[in-house]
Amino acid sequence: MEITPNLEPLFGTRDENVRLMEDALGVRIDLRSDAVYVEGPEEAVARVRRIFQDFEALRRQGVHPHNGELNGMLRLVVADPATTLRSLVDSGKQRSAGIKRTVQPRSVNQRNYVEAIEQNDMVFGVGPAGTGKTYLAVAMAVAAMNAKKISRIVLVRPAVEAGERLGFLPGTLQEKVDPYLRPLYDALYDLLEPERVDKMLEKNIIEVAPLAFMRGRTLNDAFIIMDEAQNTTVEQMKMFLTRMGNNSKAVITGDITQIDLPNPRKSGLLDAINVLDGVEGIHFCHFEESDVVRHALVQRIVRAYESARPQQQELPLGLEEGMQPPQDHETRSTVQPQLPAKPQ
């Protein structure tokens, strides 16, 4: 294939995109001074040619995906023969109408998640940190509102401290809960102009509220997102799931490895995964460490904790076996060592 101007971004940082195509499609790509040589099975070579042609066509249209986004798109293209770079960009434009940046799924699970949100009224996104669960949900909510499919967005989060005790926070009730809801604000400001976000928050078109405020409400014509669902109790989860009104969608996101409740076994998210499995109209999307789209280190950190978890779980069990059952007061008093008398 002939070399076209500005082809370098397709190769990626340290040729990571080339290695991705080579490993996934079973080809060998060689860049020489006069052309790009591709060697491999005929069908695989044709798919590589299509990738190069699509990239060139998109570049001429003024579409320049940055490296992380392009790498994610290529992962989808090599995983599915029916997917092309052009089709991904077109679907991304449709979903990103009115949003200041194009929101593009970067893995197969992320694409399944986005499609599930489009096709189902309730979706659970469960997986490790950095997999885009909250960000994609907020993006889909904003796109739905811009398309006039819903009239408001309700963002909910349980106000649970992550292993810390912050004490009494100053200010009004809203100012007290805002620190807990900051990740949802971050996603909104990243997707929309700050002035527009502030105006929508002021008019209550976008409502950001702690879970405790949901009791007794019916949310009609709304896109409801609950973040950090692993920190809900069973009762709170049931209360939230029954808030849905007519023409509403609900997306529940959480990471079952980061439960901050005193008793992790009573997490409402864990309970919902078991109770609601197989219920018509509810879809569960499970993310993996390979779906992490933050800094490359985040993926390695998640993998390290996953591999260390079995050892950490075995330790308390061993300790429990070695511990003697607690004795009553009389028994304890008989076995306590006698202390020497104090000198007079």
C-alpha positions in Angstrom: 0.0 0.0 0.0 1.3 3.4 -0.8 2.3 5.8 1.9 -0.1 8.8 2.3 0.8 12.1 4.1 0.1 12.3 7.8 -0.1 8.5 8.2 2.0 8.5 11.4 -0.9 8.7 13.9 -2.2 5.4 12.6 0.9 3.6 13.8 0.5 4.9 17.4 3.0 5.5 20.1 6.0 3.2 19.6 4.0 1.4 16.8 1.5 0.0 19.4 -1.4 0.1 16.8 0.7 -1.8 14.3 1.5 -4.5 16.9 -2.2 -4.6 17.8 -3.2 -5.3 14.1 -0.4 -7.8 13.7 -1.3 -9.8 16.8 -5.0 -9.8 16.3 -5.1 -10.4 12.6 -2.1 -12.6 12.2 -0.3 -10.4 9.6 3.1 -8.7 9.4 3.2 -5.0 8.6 6.5 -3.5 7.4 7.0 0.2 6.8 9.6 0.9 4.1 10.6 4.1 2.4 8.4 3.6 -0.7 5.3 1.8 0.7 3.7 -0.2 3.5 4.0 -4.0 3.0 1.5 -6.3 4.6 2.0 -10.0 4.6 -0.5 -12.6 5.8 -3.8 -14.4 4.9 -5.7 -12.8 2.1 -8.8 -11.9 4.3 -6.6 -10.4 7.1 -4.6 -8.3 4.5 -7.9 -7.0 3.1 -9.0 -5.9 6.6 -5.7 -4.1 7.2 -6.1 -2.4 3.8 -9.6 -1.3 4.8 -8.3 0.2 8.1 -5.7 2.2 6.2 -8.2 3.4 3.6 -10.8 4.4 6.3 -8.1 6.3 8.3 -7.1 8.2 5.2 -10.8 9.0 4.4 -11.5 10.2 7.9 -8.3 12.4 7.8 -9.6 14.1 4.7 -12.9 14.7 6.4 -11.1 16.5 9.2 -11.5 13.6 11.8 -8.3 13.2 13.8 -8.9 10.8 16.8 -6.2 11.2 19.4 -4.0 8.2 20.1 -5.9 6.6 23.0 -9.2 6.9 21.2 -7.8 5.5 17.9 -6.3 2.5 19.8 -9.6 1.8 21.3 -11.4 2.0 18.0 -8.8 -0.3 16.4 -9.4 -2.9 19.2 -13.1 -2.9 18.2 -12.3 -3.1 14.5 -9.9 -6.1 14.8 -12.3 -7.9 17.2 -15.3 -7.7 14.8 -14.9 -8.2 11.0 -18.2 -6.3 10.5 -16.9 -3.1 12.2 -15.0 -0.4 10.4 -13.4 2.8 11.5 -15.9 4.8 9.5 -18.9 3.1 11.1 -17.5 3.7 14.6 -16.9 7.4 13.9 -20.4 7.7 12.4 -22.1 6.1 15.4 -20.0 8.2 17.7 -21.2 11.4 16.0 -24.8 10.4 16.4 -24.4 9.7 20.1 -22.4 12.8 20.7 -24.9 15.3 19.2 -24.7 18.5 21.2 -21.7 17.3 23.3 -18.4 19.2 23.0 -16.4 16.0 22.4 -17.0 12.8 20.6 -17.7 9.9 23.0 -16.5 6.7 21.5 -16.5 3.2 23.2 -12.9 1.9 23.3 -13.5 -1.8 23.9 -16.0 -4.5 23.1 -17.6 -4.4 26.6 -17.9 -0.6 26.4 -19.7 -0.9 23.1 -22.0 -3.6 24.5 -22.7 -1.2 27.4 -23.6 1.7 25.2 -25.8 -0.4 23.0 -27.5 -1.9 26.1 -28.3 1.6 27.4 -29.9 2.4 24.0 -32.0 -0.8 23.9 -33.0 -1.3 27.6 -34.7 0.7 30.3 -32.4 -0.4 33.1 -28.8 -1.3 32.8 -26.2 -2.3 35.4 -22.6 -1.5 34.7 -20.3 -3.5 37.0 -16.5 -3.5 36.9 -13.2 -2.0 38.1 -12.3 1.6 38.3 -11.5 3.5 35.1 -13.6 1.4 32.7 -15.8 4.4 31.7 -19.0 3.2 33.4 -20.1 6.6 34.8 -18.6 8.7 32.0 -20.4 6.7 29.2 -23.7 6.7 31.1 -23.6 10.5 31.6 -22.7 10.9 27.9 -25.6 8.8 26.9 -27.9 10.8 29.2 -26.8 14.1 27.7 -27.2 12.8 24.2 -30.7 11.5 25.0 -31.7 15.0 26.4 -30.3 16.8 23.4 -32.3 14.4 21.2 -35.5 15.4 23.2 -36.0 11.7 24.3 -36.1 12.8 28.0 -36.6 16.1 29.7 -34.2 15.9 32.6 -31.2 14.0 34.0 -31.0 12.8 37.6 -27.6 11.9 38.9 -27.6 10.0 42.3 -24.8 8.8 44.5 -24.8 7.3 48.1 -23.0 9.7 50.4 -20.6 7.2 51.9 -17.1 8.1 53.0 -14.3 6.0 51.5 -12.7 4.7 54.7 -12.4 8.2 56.3 -14.4 10.2 58.8 -14.8 13.7 57.5 -16.9 14.9 60.5 -19.3 17.7 60.2 -19.0 19.6 56.9 -19.7 23.4 56.8 -22.3 25.1 54.6 -25.8 24.4 53.3 -27.1 20.8 52.8 -26.2 21.0 49.1 -22.7 22.2 50.0 -22.3 19.3 52.4 -23.2 16.6 49.9 -21.4 18.2 46.8 -18.0 16.7 47.7 -19.5 13.2 47.4 -21.1 14.0 44.0 -18.0 15.6 42.5 -17.3 12.8 40.0 -20.7 13.3 38.4 -20.0 17.0 38.1 -16.6 16.2 36.5 -18.2 14.1 33.8 -20.8 16.8 33.1 -18.3 19.6 32.7 -16.1 17.4 30.5 -19.0 16.8 28.1 -20.8 20.2 28.1 -19.8 23.8 28.2 -19.5 25.0 31.9 -22.0 27.8 31.4 -24.6 25.4 30.0 -24.1 22.9 32.8 -24.5 25.7 35.4 -27.7 26.9 33.7 -29.2 23.4 33.6 -28.3 22.8 37.2 -29.9 26.1 38.2 -33.1 25.2 36.3 -33.1 21.7 37.8 -32.9 20.2 34.2 -29.9 18.3 35.6 -30.3 17.3 39.2 -27.4 15.9 41.3 -28.6 14.5 44.6 -27.6 12.0 47.3 -29.5 8.8 47.4 -31.2 9.7 50.7 -33.2 12.3 48.8 -34.9 9.7 46.5 -37.3 8.2 49.0 -41.0 8.7 47.9 -40.2 10.2 44.5 -41.5 9.1 41.1 -39.1 10.1 38.2 -41.0 10.5 34.9 -39.4 11.3 31.6 -35.9 11.2 33.1 -32.5 9.6 32.6 -31.5 8.4 36.1 -27.9 7.4 36.9 -26.8 5.9 40.2 -23.0 5.9 40.7 -21.0 4.0 43.3 -23.9 1.6 43.7 -21.7 -0.9 45.6 -22.1 1.4 48.6 -25.9 1.1 48.8 -27.6 -1.2 51.3 -30.2 -3.8 50.1 -33.0 -1.5 51.2 -31.6 1.5 49.5 -31.1 -0.3 46.2 -34.7 -1.6 46.2 -35.9 2.0 47.0 -33.9 3.5 44.2 -34.9 0.8 41.6 -38.6 1.5 42.3 -38.3 5.2 41.6 -38.6 4.8 37.8 -41.6 6.4 36.2 -43.0 6.5 32.6 -40.5 7.1 29.7 -37.5 6.8 32.1 -34.2 5.0 31.8 -31.9 4.0 34.7 -28.2 3.1 34.7 -26.6 1.7 37.8 -22.8 1.6 38.0 -20.5 0.2 40.7 -17.4 -1.7 41.5 -17.9 -4.6 43.8 -14.2 -4.7 44.8 -14.4 -1.2 46.3 -17.3 -1.5 48.9 -17.0 1.1 51.7 -19.9 -0.3 53.8 -19.2 -1.6 57.3 -20.5 -5.0 56.2 -19.5 -5.5 52.5 -21.7 -8.6 52.2 -24.8 -6.4 52.6 -24.1 -4.4 49.5 -27.3 -3.6 47.5 -25.4 -4.0 44.2 -24.3 -7.6 45.1 -27.9 -8.4 46.1 -29.3 -6.9 42.9 -27.0 -8.9 40.7 -28.3 -12.1 42.3 -32.0 -11.1 42.6 -32.5 -9.4 39.2 -30.6 -11.8 37.1 -32.8 -12.9 34.2 -35.5 -10.2 34.8 -36.8 -9.0 31.4 -35.9 -5.4 30.5 -32.8 -5.4 32.8 -29.3 -5.8 31.3 -26.1 -6.5 33.2 -22.7 -5.4 31.6 -19.6 -6.7 33.3 -16.3 -4.9 32.6 -12.8 -6.3 32.9 -9.3 -4.9 33.5 -8.8 -4.8 29.8 -11.5 -2.2 29.5 -9.7 0.4 31.7 -9.3 3.6 29.7 -7.5 5.8 32.2 -3.7 6.0 32.4 -2.0 2.7 31.4 -0.8 2.2 35.0 -4.5 2.0 36.2 -4.9 -1.2 34.2 -1.8 -2.7 35.8 -2.9 -1.7 39.3 -6.3 -3.3 38.9 -4.6 -6.5 37.6 -2.2 -6.5 40.6 -5.0 -6.2 43.1 -7.1 -8.8 41.4 -4.2 -11.3 41.6 -3.5 -10.5 45.2 -7.1 -10.7 46.4 -7.3 -14.6 46.8 -4.3 -14.5 49.2 -5.8 -11.6 51.1 -9.1 -13.5 51.5 -7.3 -16.6 52.8 -5.5 -14.8 55.6 -8.5 -14.0 57.8 -9.9 -17.5 57.5 -6.6 -18.9 58.7 -6.5 -16.5 61.6 -10.1 -17.4 62.6 -9.2 -21.1 62.7 -6.3 -20.4 65.0 -8.2 -18.2 67.4 -9.9 -19.7 70.5 -13.5 -18.9 71.2 -14.0 -16.1 73.7 -14.3 -17.2 77.3 -16.7 -16.0 79.9 -15.6 -13.6 82.6 -15.1 -16.3 85.3 -13.0 -18.5 83.1 -10.9 -15.6 81.9 -10.2 -14.5 85.5 -8.8 -18.0 86.4 -6.3 -18.1 83.5 -5.0 -14.6 83.8 -1.4 -14.6 85.0 -0.8 -13.3 88.5 1.0 -9.9 88.5 3.6 -9.3 91.1 2.5 -7.2 94.0 3.3 -3.5 93.9 6.1 -2.5 96.2 4.8 -0.7 99.3 
